Amino acid sequence: MEHKKIQPLITLSFVFIVATAGVGYYLDLPLYKKLNEQNQEISRLEKSNKLKDDYEQKIQEINNKLKEIDWETRKEKIEINFDSSPFFLSRTEIFFKDLVLKSGMTFSSINFGQSSPIGIKQQA
């Protein structure tokens, strides 16, 4: 008779363990997903921070190199060629306009700024 009483107890214990595992799984799964998302965000921010630190380090190196070659005095020497105002054109712009006129071409505008790479067209 003892064997018959133990059977329902084992079944109830098994059902209770499975139900507890199921409830725990469904309660912990969203937290586990959120934890993974936060870990990914942390790694993304660490990479971003590393890139920012590398950028600042390179800028500092460039600044040190410019100080070594005494850039300020060199800049003052060539800056006069690029200064312009509403009443006067810069010397560089005048030079290019004269060069264009001497070659027989037309001149529309000139801008000084960041350089852009020259595209090479491949002929077929």
C-alpha positions in Angstrom: 0.0 0.0 0.0 2.8 2.4 0.6 3.8 2.0 -3.1 0.5 3.4 -4.2 0.8 6.5 -2.0 4.3 7.3 -3.2 3.2 7.3 -6.9 1.0 10.5 -6.7 3.6 12.2 -4.5 6.3 11.6 -7.2 3.9 12.8 -10.0 3.0 15.9 -8.0 6.6 16.6 -7.3 7.5 16.2 -11.0 4.6 18.5 -12.1 5.6 21.1 -9.4 9.3 21.0 -10.6 8.4 21.3 -14.2 5.9 24.2 -13.4 8.5 26.0 -11.3 11.1 25.6 -14.1 8.5 26.9 -16.7 7.5 29.9 -14.6 11.2 30.7 -13.9 12.0 30.4 -17.6 9.2 32.7 -18.7 10.0 35.2 -15.9 13.8 35.1 -16.4 13.9 35.0 -20.3 12.9 38.7 -20.7 15.5 39.7 -18.1 18.1 37.6 -19.9 17.3 39.2 -23.2 17.5 42.7 -21.6 20.9 41.8 -20.0 22.2 40.7 -23.5 21.0 44.0 -25.0 22.6 46.0 -22.3 25.9 44.1 -22.7 25.8 44.8 -26.4 25.2 48.5 -25.7 28.1 48.5 -23.2 30.4 47.0 -25.8 29.2 49.5 -28.5 29.9 52.4 -26.1 33.3 51.0 -25.2 34.2 50.9 -28.9 32.9 54.4 -29.4 34.9 55.6 -26.4 38.0 53.9 -27.7 37.6 55.5 -31.1 37.2 58.9 -29.4 40.3 58.4 -27.3 42.3 57.3 -30.4 41.1 60.4 -32.2 42.0 62.7 -29.4 45.4 61.1 -29.1 46.1 61.6 -32.8 45.0 65.2 -32.6 47.3 65.7 -29.7 50.2 64.1 -31.7 49.5 66.4 -34.6 49.3 69.4 -32.3 52.7 68.5 -30.8 54.2 68.1 -34.2 52.9 71.5 -35.3 54.4 73.0 -32.2 57.8 71.3 -32.9 58.0 72.8 -36.4 56.8 76.3 -35.1 53.6 76.3 -37.2 52.4 79.7 -35.9 55.2 81.6 -37.4 55.0 79.7 -40.6 51.3 80.2 -40.8 51.7 84.0 -40.4 54.0 84.0 -43.4 51.6 82.3 -45.8 48.3 83.6 -44.2 48.6 86.9 -46.0 48.1 85.1 -49.4 44.7 83.7 -48.3 43.2 86.7 -46.5 40.4 88.5 -48.3 37.6 90.9 -47.4 34.5 92.1 -49.2 36.6 94.9 -50.8 39.8 93.0 -51.6 40.5 89.6 -53.2 43.1 87.2 -51.8 46.5 87.1 -53.5 45.9 83.4 -54.3 42.6 84.0 -56.0 44.1 86.8 -58.1 47.0 84.5 -59.1 44.6 81.8 -60.3 42.3 84.3 -62.1 45.3 85.7 -64.0 46.5 82.2 -64.8 43.1 81.2 -66.2 42.8 84.4 -68.2 46.3 83.9 -69.7 45.4 80.3 -70.8 42.2 81.5 -72.5 39.8 79.7 -70.2 36.9 81.1 -68.2 36.8 81.4 -64.5 33.6 81.0 -62.4 34.6 80.6 -58.8 37.3 79.3 -56.5 36.9 77.9 -53.0 39.6 77.0 -50.5 38.7 74.2 -48.2 39.2 70.5 -47.6 40.8 68.6 -50.4 38.9 65.8 -52.1 40.3 62.8 -53.8 40.6 62.9 -57.6 38.5 60.2 -59.2 40.2 58.2 -62.0 37.9 57.2 -64.8 38.7 53.9 -66.5 38.2 53.7 -70.2 36.6 50.6 -71.6 
